Amino acid sequence: MTYEWIFIGLGAICLGIIIYIFTVALRKKSNKDATIALDGVIGEKCTVVEKIDSSAGCGQVKINGQSWSARAVDDNTVYDIGQTLRVVAIEGAKLICKK
């Protein structure tokens, strides 16, 4: 009777370890996919939806149906709404764009 509880306890511990390993593996895989998707934005065309003025620290573009904060490569450049730009880099959560 005591051996049954030992086997049940060991089985529960093993099941917990297996679930933990799969959870960690899936989390690492999803983070890797997000990084790849974000890198895929570089080189894509985007449309200015809020005037980009890097000196004022404002601006947004739309790419693949999603809005992103954006700034120009050159701090002195201003892009107006409706202009089509190309993403050249990503800094944090901002897309760096140029014409």
C-alpha positions in Angstrom: 0.0 0.0 0.0 2.8 2.5 0.8 4.6 1.6 -2.5 1.5 2.7 -4.5 1.8 6.2 -3.0 5.5 6.4 -3.8 4.8 5.5 -7.4 2.0 8.0 -7.7 4.2 10.7 -6.2 7.1 9.9 -8.5 4.7 9.9 -11.5 3.3 13.3 -10.5 6.8 14.7 -10.2 7.9 13.3 -13.6 4.7 14.7 -15.2 5.4 18.1 -13.7 9.0 18.1 -15.0 7.8 17.1 -18.5 5.2 19.9 -18.5 7.8 22.4 -17.3 10.3 21.4 -20.1 7.7 21.7 -22.8 6.5 25.1 -21.5 10.0 26.5 -21.5 10.7 25.1 -25.0 7.5 26.6 -26.4 8.2 30.0 -24.8 11.7 30.1 -26.4 10.3 29.1 -29.8 7.6 31.8 -29.7 10.2 34.5 -28.7 12.4 33.4 -31.6 9.4 33.6 -34.1 8.6 37.2 -32.9 12.2 38.3 -33.5 12.2 36.8 -37.0 8.9 38.5 -37.8 10.2 41.8 -36.5 13.4 41.5 -38.6 11.2 40.8 -41.6 9.8 44.3 -41.4 13.2 45.8 -42.4 13.1 46.7 -46.1 9.3 46.8 -46.3 7.3 49.8 -47.5 5.1 51.7 -45.0 2.7 54.6 -45.1 2.9 57.7 -42.9 -0.3 58.0 -40.8 1.0 60.6 -38.4 3.5 63.3 -39.5 7.1 62.1 -38.7 9.1 64.8 -37.1 12.1 63.3 -35.3 13.1 66.6 -33.7 9.7 66.8 -32.1 9.7 63.0 -31.3 6.5 62.2 -33.0 5.3 60.1 -36.0 3.6 56.9 -36.9 3.5 54.6 -39.9 1.3 51.7 -40.9 2.9 48.5 -42.2 1.0 45.3 -42.9 -2.1 46.8 -41.3 -0.3 47.6 -38.0 0.6 51.1 -36.7 4.1 51.6 -35.4 5.9 54.6 -33.9 8.5 55.8 -36.4 11.2 58.4 -36.9 13.3 59.5 -39.9 16.9 58.4 -40.4 17.9 62.1 -40.4 16.6 64.1 -37.5 16.1 67.2 -39.7 13.8 65.4 -42.2 10.0 65.6 -41.9 7.6 63.3 -43.6 3.9 64.2 -44.1 0.8 61.9 -43.9 0.4 59.7 -46.9 4.0 59.5 -48.0 5.4 56.0 -48.7 8.7 55.2 -46.9 10.9 52.2 -46.5 11.9 50.7 -43.1 15.7 50.6 -42.8 16.1 49.7 -39.1 14.4 49.1 -35.8 15.4 50.8 -32.6 13.5 49.5 -29.6 9.8 49.9 -30.6 10.4 52.5 -33.3 10.8 51.9 -37.0 13.6 54.0 -38.6 12.4 55.0 -42.1 13.6 56.9 -45.2 12.2 57.8 -48.6 
